[in-house]
Amino acid sequence: MLRLISTPIGTSAPVKTYVGPVLYRQGGYSFDYFSVVTGSKRSYSYRSVEVAIHDRKFMLLDSTVVSCSTTEEFAAQVSTEVAHEKSLVA
């Protein structure tokens, strides 16, 4: 089971986590997720697609998690979030 950090230490603004679709990779089912706090991560590789979908749905119970239906949507959301974070630092 994955645990998310939804608010960085020392801040009060929740950080969005973006979750990509479940995909078949290297003999198992997994999904990617991203936040500016943790960076890009890949879930555990599940043998069953149903279990991977269940774990992804569990993550979506958190109000700061945004579901992306396609890899293209996930990549676009991550790119936008990274560009926004860079503009805040600059």
Contacts in CASP RR format, 6 or more apart in sequence:
PFRMAT RR
TARGET T0000
AUTHOR 0000-0000-0000
METHOD contacts of the structure
MODEL  1
MLRLISTPIGTSAPVKTYVGPVLYRQGGYSFDYFSVVTGSKRSYSYRSVE
VAIHDRKFMLLDSTVVSCSTTEEFAAQVSTEVAHEKSLVA
1 55 0 8 1.000
1 58 0 8 1.000
2 33 0 8 1.000
2 43 0 8 1.000
2 55 0 8 1.000
2 58 0 8 1.000
2 59 0 8 1.000
4 17 0 8 1.000
4 35 0 8 1.000
4 38 0 8 1.000
4 59 0 8 1.000
4 62 0 8 1.000
4 64 0 8 1.000
4 65 0 8 1.000
5 15 0 8 1.000
5 35 0 8 1.000
5 37 0 8 1.000
5 38 0 8 1.000
6 14 0 8 1.000
6 15 0 8 1.000
6 17 0 8 1.000
6 62 0 8 1.000
6 64 0 8 1.000
7 13 0 8 1.000
7 14 0 8 1.000
7 15 0 8 1.000
8 15 0 8 1.000
8 37 0 8 1.000
14 63 0 8 1.000
14 64 0 8 1.000
15 35 0 8 1.000
15 36 0 8 1.000
15 37 0 8 1.000
15 64 0 8 1.000
16 35 0 8 1.000
16 64 0 8 1.000
16 65 0 8 1.000
16 66 0 8 1.000
16 81 0 8 1.000
17 33 0 8 1.000
17 34 0 8 1.000
17 35 0 8 1.000
17 38 0 8 1.000
17 59 0 8 1.000
17 62 0 8 1.000
17 64 0 8 1.000
17 65 0 8 1.000
17 66 0 8 1.000
18 33 0 8 1.000
18 34 0 8 1.000
18 35 0 8 1.000
18 65 0 8 1.000
18 66 0 8 1.000
18 68 0 8 1.000
18 74 0 8 1.000
18 77 0 8 1.000
18 78 0 8 1.000
18 81 0 8 1.000
19 31 0 8 1.000
19 32 0 8 1.000
19 33 0 8 1.000
19 56 0 8 1.000
19 59 0 8 1.000
19 60 0 8 1.000
19 65 0 8 1.000
19 66 0 8 1.000
19 67 0 8 1.000
19 68 0 8 1.000
19 74 0 8 1.000
20 31 0 8 1.000
20 32 0 8 1.000
20 33 0 8 1.000
20 56 0 8 1.000
20 67 0 8 1.000
20 68 0 8 1.000
20 69 0 8 1.000
20 71 0 8 1.000
20 73 0 8 1.000
20 74 0 8 1.000
21 31 0 8 1.000
21 68 0 8 1.000
21 69 0 8 1.000
21 70 0 8 1.000
21 71 0 8 1.000
21 74 0 8 1.000
22 29 0 8 1.000
22 30 0 8 1.000
22 31 0 8 1.000
22 49 0 8 1.000
22 52 0 8 1.000
22 53 0 8 1.000
22 56 0 8 1.000
23 29 0 8 1.000
23 30 0 8 1.000
23 31 0 8 1.000
23 71 0 8 1.000
24 49 0 8 1.000
25 45 0 8 1.000
26 45 0 8 1.000
27 45 0 8 1.000
28 45 0 8 1.000
28 46 0 8 1.000
28 47 0 8 1.000
28 52 0 8 1.000
29 45 0 8 1.000
29 46 0 8 1.000
29 47 0 8 1.000
29 48 0 8 1.000
29 49 0 8 1.000
29 51 0 8 1.000
29 52 0 8 1.000
30 42 0 8 1.000
30 43 0 8 1.000
30 44 0 8 1.000
30 45 0 8 1.000
30 46 0 8 1.000
30 52 0 8 1.000
31 42 0 8 1.000
31 43 0 8 1.000
31 52 0 8 1.000
31 56 0 8 1.000
32 40 0 8 1.000
32 41 0 8 1.000
32 42 0 8 1.000
32 43 0 8 1.000
32 74 0 8 1.000
33 40 0 8 1.000
33 41 0 8 1.000
33 42 0 8 1.000
33 43 0 8 1.000
33 59 0 8 1.000
34 40 0 8 1.000
34 41 0 8 1.000
34 74 0 8 1.000
34 77 0 8 1.000
34 78 0 8 1.000
34 81 0 8 1.000
36 81 0 8 1.000
36 82 0 8 1.000
36 85 0 8 1.000
40 78 0 8 1.000
43 52 0 8 1.000
43 55 0 8 1.000
43 56 0 8 1.000
44 55 0 8 1.000
46 52 0 8 1.000
46 55 0 8 1.000
59 65 0 8 1.000
60 67 0 8 1.000
66 77 0 8 1.000
68 74 0 8 1.000
68 77 0 8 1.000
END
